[in-house]
């Protein structure tokens, strides 16, 4: 049994440098598409976005507080009074004071 040639056709697609409208359908009417998807799946969208927005807000608030504390606008309250110090914590490691 010998090899027999098989005729094949190939189709080659190319883009013209003057007309490149490949993704125009993706961007056409984008706000309406997003609104439609969110209105169909509003529970899933809420469950996805709520933790993301909450985490982002918490991190921004924390960074802002740290920045203000570091700059001295907001002072951390340090209580250095020995009577209010938790000596039980120290005695656990170093014995009685």
Secondary structure as GFF3:
##gff-version 3
##sequence-region A 1 97
A	DSSP	alpha_helix	24	27	.	.	.	ID=ss1
A	DSSP	alpha_helix	30	40	.	.	.	ID=ss2
A	DSSP	alpha_helix	42	71	.	.	.	ID=ss3
A	DSSP	three_ten_helix	82	84	.	.	.	ID=ss4
A	DSSP	alpha_helix	87	94	.	.	.	ID=ss5
###
